[in-house]
């Protein structure tokens, strides 16, 4: 079944490792197996500043360079184990990433890795919030 993708003028995309852009808006039809990433889903090495982004980036590399899958697989697995160790509440999504990785279901793999980035962002945001003042919560006036 062909994949039909509509792209905006100037939008970059990767098709079989070639970076391309369109001069005009257009729909492209991919008739056979090909690796394809839209600009908004392309992670550049310089954007990898968290563990979840590292996982996404490695998954992206495994997708684009499938012939090097055996090289990327242990790196992704190790990064996922490290992530779950740091944030045990993410076990379900990381396990889903592992299942998609084993099946080489790259569409699902990248989708789940993007979700992990969002989960990580929320965890970091929660970690930045100041702890509530315990004296105010207990109904006591603050002591100076």
Order of alpha helices (4+ residues) and beta strands (2+ residues): beta-beta-beta-beta-beta-alpha-alpha-alpha-alpha-alpha
